[in-house]
Amino acid sequence: MPPVPLSVEGASVLHQMMRFRRPAWRALSHAARAEILDEAASALAALERPAEGRQSALFSLLGHKGDLMFVHFRRSFEELNQVQIDLARLAFGDYLEPTTSYLSIVELGIYESTAKVYAGLLNRGLEPYSAEWKQEIEATLDRHRQAMAPRLWPEIPATKYACFYPMDRRRGESKNWYEESLADRQRMMEKHGAIGRRYAGEVRQIISGSIGLDDWEWGVDLFSEDPAVFKRLIYEMRFDEVSAVYALFGSFYVGVRVAAAELSGTL
């Protein structure tokens, strides 16, 4: 049985963390700042509105890792590239200095279906990776794409707080996620997912895959009205086998939502 679990992909995602060049901003006249803010607020207001899987949001970051975080959901990498260019073209862009960024694609893993589909194809005598095998796999993925479309092309939740972090699964140490059997990984992921589902009414989680796209393997976005929920959820997950044994985490970024109309007050 092939070791790779099936997954379906949706929105292209870009996180941009920025430092605000406050001394240069303060050196401007009041009139110049007002003109720049008017252009930026108008552009951001248009980007805020969800339109067929296309939306952006701005967050004011807490701590020293940056001042602002832009989150963009688009239909393709070309569209992500365009919104990055459009923001840089704004006069406001002259006062933003990138500190880091993260590129990924919304991903939904379907471990349970994977085992069933693989077993069914093998029982029919199909050779893994043959033309007929690939055709059957693609038909299965198409069905999942249609059923999961709202989760693959989500709107950015309109919550007050966001938490973003990248993560890996261990490989090459004493424990290696990628050497575990598909059945064992499925078992562990079912238990792991059950924890997140218990917080369904308090936090919205969007997982995006970044293997081959950025420095980590997945990006995780959490959205909530209560930032303490981020701590409780992630702490509880630390005791789960998937996190306790196999997970590695990057830097965490927590921000407060800034609507376009509030940009002036934030700056």
Buried (B, 14 or more C-beta within 10 A) or exposed (E): EBEEBBBBBBBBBBBBBBBBBEEEBEEBEEEEBEEBBEEBBEBBEEBBEBEEBBBBBBBBBBEEBBBBBBBBBBBEEEBBEEBBEEBEEBBBBEBBEEBBBBBBBBBBBBBEBBBEBBEEBBEEEBEEEEEEBEEBBEEBBEEBBEEBEEBBBBBBBEBBBBBBBBBBBBEEEEEEBEEBEBEEBBBBBEEBBEBBEEBEEBBBBBBBBBEEBBEBBBBBBBBBEEBEBBEEBBEBBEEBBBBEBBBBBBEBBBBBBBBBEBBEEBB
